[in-house]
Amino acid sequence: MNVEDSGAPEQGPTRLARLAPVLRPVRAGNGFEEALEQILQVVRLGLVSYGERLPAERELAERLRISRVTLREVLRVLQDQGLVESRRGRYGGTFVRARPLTASAGGAAQGELRRRVADVDLEDTLRFREVLDVGSAGLCATHGLDAEQSGQLRAALDGTRDAALDDYRRQDTMFHLTLAELAGSTSLATQYAAIRARLNDLLDCIPLLVRNLEHSQAQHTALVEAVIEGDPDGAREVMREHCTGTAALLRGFLS
């Protein structure tokens, strides 16, 4: 996608001032996910109206403190979802598209999304998930895993690494459930299974993004190494960052 920076440059400061309450520098660990969350909020809140151009790439990248390569990946996702379109030429750029009004498969999916979101407290789900996932990682690293348990965790990691795109979320669920089970608390594992089922209902409502999956896989790998090396602080920090990235995507698409 080619996004031009030309056209009405004098409007840039005005637009950025209008978007200031939403657009803010992202944290380094989840730059793609958090930038996507913020720009989705801009579009869904109508801060940039239908037919209006988003701020130029340079302005957005500077505001969010991300690279223009990362920003272009974010804009490509928005274009794939039909939320924006790219126009070339002197007055080109990335423009917000009108939301479809006719009934369609997309409209049915939106209806299902609204039903699921209405039935789930998003923030409660995300926070409880973080507590359980971070706790599991810390407990596994603190108490240590024997050779068989380490093999189980590495096998679960391999499952996510080798998964086809349409099987990734199932393998990702198995990885996190394995970690919860290895923490040594039946109650924790039971609670995690319940919250994960609720989380998966929400994840099924948003698209699979290759950049996010690659990022998640790198975090999974770092997490396994921290756990096996007996580094509870490192394991908790990686897991907390991992949960934060998922939360950013869900808030962006579902809020």
Secondary structure by P-SEA (a helix, b strand, c coil): ccccccccccaaaaaaaaacccccccccccaaaaaaaaaaaaaaacccccccccccaaaaaaaacccaaaaaaaaaaaaaaccccccccccccbbbbcccccccaaaaaaaaaaaaaaacaaaaaaaaaaaaaaaaaaaaaaacccaaaaaaaaaaaaaaaaccccaaaaaaaaaaaaaaaacccaaaaaaaaaaaaaaaaaaaaccccaaaaaaaaaaaaaaaaaaaaccaaaaaaaaaaaaaaaaaaaaaacc
